[in-house]
């Protein structure tokens, strides 16, 4: 991992939702390796048990927090537990998510719509609401929300997932303005495609439901692994550190030349929901 991540978040207490598998687990392991004390939050006890074991075997420090991001009271209880064990919550990485129904909207089951929105959108809202009071009170805090494919561009056959991610991105932009005077920064990260259980879901759905492009991308990611973990972890670690105090309300991709952001003025339109490209 890059050196910038190894010292800037050492001994920081960071709550990671969706830490039992996928990108959430990847980020939790990487942040722990960088020296952060990590709260592992997920619905599956066996998954967070395994994540904790992997972190501790590597010399890290982790706390298991079984909770459902759809339940605000459970999240607030997890934050209270972090305060008891780690002394507070310095950062949040909201990575919990589900792919939801795959296929054209007309062929999807309405009962699956609510779960997709509840976990991918309201789960983030609940997570932010749970950590924000403590951060505002101490005038210090970092929040990073993962928004995979669909936040900045249309994603046919994944309409509910993409809409939730786009909604989360605008939510982050709004909250960033609300807490701009409290020294709390909140940003979105597009980590890039990685081989996870979602990759397998797309492959199982096939071209008829997911589309030829999505299936081809899933095959590619299964072979090469997708975006390297080091790139994803380094960006999240940067946005969780004091070096990014001037950055808030942005959507930043792991493929962006984001290291320049520490010292250079940003063109705001490059890092927003619409992701306007350079000419």
LINBELWO-V741990 format. One record per residue. RES is the residue in one letter. SS is DSSP state (H for helix, E for strand, C for the rest). OMEGA is omega in radians with two decimals (none if undefined). Layout:
# LINBELWO-V741990
<<RES,SS,OMEGA> <RES,SS,OMEGA>>
This chain:
# LINBELWO-V741990
<<X,C,-3.09> <X,C,-3.03> <X,H,-3.10> <X,H,-3.10> <X,H,-2.96> <X,H,-3.09> <X,H,-2.98> <X,H,-3.13> <X,C,3.14> <X,C,3.13> <X,C,3.03> <X,C,3.12> <X,E,-3.04> <X,E,3.09> <X,E,3.13> <X,E,3.07> <X,E,-3.06> <X,C,-3.00> <X,C,-3.08> <X,C,-3.10> <X,C,3.07> <X,H,-3.10> <X,H,3.11> <X,H,3.11> <X,H,3.12> <X,H,-3.13> <X,H,3.13> <X,H,3.13> <X,H,-3.13> <X,H,3.12> <X,H,3.09> <X,H,3.10> <X,H,3.11> <X,C,3.06> <X,C,3.12> <X,C,2.99> <X,E,-2.91> <X,E,2.99> <X,E,-3.08> <X,E,-3.09> <X,E,3.08> <X,E,3.12> <X,C,-3.04> <X,C,3.11> <X,H,3.12> <X,H,-3.12> <X,H,3.13> <X,H,3.02> <X,H,-3.13> <X,H,3.14> <X,H,3.11> <X,H,3.13> <X,H,-3.14> <X,H,3.14> <X,H,-3.09> <X,H,3.08> <X,H,3.10> <X,C,3.10> <X,C,-3.11> <X,C,-3.07> <X,E,-3.08> <X,E,3.14> <X,E,3.13> <X,E,-3.12> <X,E,-3.13> <X,E,-3.11> <X,C,3.10> <X,C,-3.08> <X,C,3.10> <X,C,-3.08> <X,C,-3.09> <X,H,-3.13> <X,H,3.09> <X,H,3.12> <X,H,3.11> <X,H,3.08> <X,H,3.10> <X,H,3.10> <X,H,3.10> <X,H,3.11> <X,H,3.07> <X,H,3.13> <X,H,-3.12> <X,H,-3.02> <X,H,-3.04> <X,H,3.13> <X,C,3.13> <X,C,3.10> <X,C,3.11> <X,C,-3.10> <X,E,3.06> <X,E,2.95> <X,E,-3.09> <X,E,-3.06> <X,C,-3.14> <X,C,3.14> <X,C,3.06> <X,C,-3.12> <X,C,-3.14> <X,C,-3.09> <X,C,3.11> <X,C,-3.13> <X,C,3.11> <X,C,-3.11> <X,H,-3.09> <X,H,-3.13> <X,H,-3.09> <X,C,-3.12> <X,C,-3.13> <X,H,-3.11> <X,H,3.12> <X,H,-3.11> <X,H,-3.06> <X,H,-3.14> <X,H,-3.13> <X,H,3.13> <X,H,-3.10> <X,H,-3.10> <X,H,-3.03> <X,H,-3.14> <X,H,-3.10> <X,H,3.07> <X,H,3.08> <X,H,3.12> <X,H,3.13> <X,H,-3.12> <X,H,3.12> <X,H,-3.13> <X,H,-3.10> <X,H,-3.07> <X,H,-2.97> <X,H,-3.12> <X,H,3.14> <X,H,3.14> <X,H,3.12> <X,H,-3.12> <X,H,-3.13> <X,H,3.11> <X,C,3.11> <X,C,3.09> <X,E,3.13> <X,E,3.10> <X,E,3.11> <X,E,-3.12> <X,E,3.11> <X,E,3.11> <X,C,-3.11> <X,C,-2.99> <X,C,3.09> <X,C,-3.12> <X,C,-3.05> <X,C,-3.14> <X,C,3.13> <X,C,3.09> <X,C,-3.11> <X,C,-3.11> <X,C,3.06> <X,C,-2.95> <X,H,-3.09> <X,H,3.12> <X,H,-3.12> <X,H,3.14> <X,H,3.12> <X,H,-3.13> <X,H,3.07> <X,H,3.10> <X,H,3.10> <X,H,-3.12> <X,H,3.10> <X,H,3.06> <X,H,3.14> <X,H,3.11> <X,H,-3.13> <X,H,-3.12> <X,H,3.11> <X,H,3.10> <X,H,-3.09> <X,H,-3.06> <X,C,-3.08> <X,C,3.14> <X,C,-3.08> <X,C,-3.13> <X,C,3.03> <X,E,-3.13> <X,E,-3.14> <X,E,-3.09> <X,E,3.02> <X,E,3.09> <X,E,2.97> <X,E,-2.98> <X,C,-3.07> <X,C,-3.09> <X,C,3.08> <X,E,3.11> <X,C,3.13> <X,C,3.07> <X,H,3.12> <X,H,3.08> <X,H,3.14> <X,H,3.10> <X,H,3.13> <X,H,-3.14> <X,H,3.11> <X,H,3.14> <X,H,3.10> <X,H,-3.07> <X,H,-3.09> <X,H,-3.14> <X,H,-3.04> <X,H,-3.08> <X,C,-3.07> <X,H,-3.11> <X,H,-3.12> <X,H,-3.13> <X,H,3.11> <X,H,3.11> <X,H,3.13> <X,H,3.09> <X,H,3.13> <X,H,-3.11> <X,H,3.12> <X,H,-3.12> <X,H,-3.04> <X,H,3.09> <X,C,3.14> <X,E,-3.12> <X,C,-3.13> <X,C,-3.14> <X,H,-3.09> <X,H,3.13> <X,H,-3.12> <X,H,-3.10> <X,H,-3.11> <X,H,3.14> <X,H,-3.14> <X,H,3.10> <X,H,3.11> <X,H,-3.12> <X,H,3.08> <X,C,-3.06> <X,C,3.13> <X,H,-3.12> <X,H,-3.12> <X,H,-3.09> <X,C,-3.11> <X,C,-3.06> <X,C,3.12> <X,C,3.12> <X,C,-3.07> <X,C,3.01> <X,E,-3.04> <X,E,-3.14> <X,E,3.11> <X,C,3.12> <X,C,3.08> <X,C,3.03> <X,C,-2.94> <X,H,-3.12> <X,H,3.11> <X,H,-3.03> <X,H,-3.11> <X,H,-3.02> <X,C,-3.07> <X,C,3.02> <X,C,-3.11> <X,C,2.90> <X,C,-3.01> <X,H,-3.06> <X,H,3.14> <X,H,-3.00> <X,H,-3.14> <X,C,-3.12> <X,C,-3.08> <X,C,3.05> <X,C,3.11> <X,C,-3.06> <X,C,3.05> <X,C,3.10> <X,C,none>>
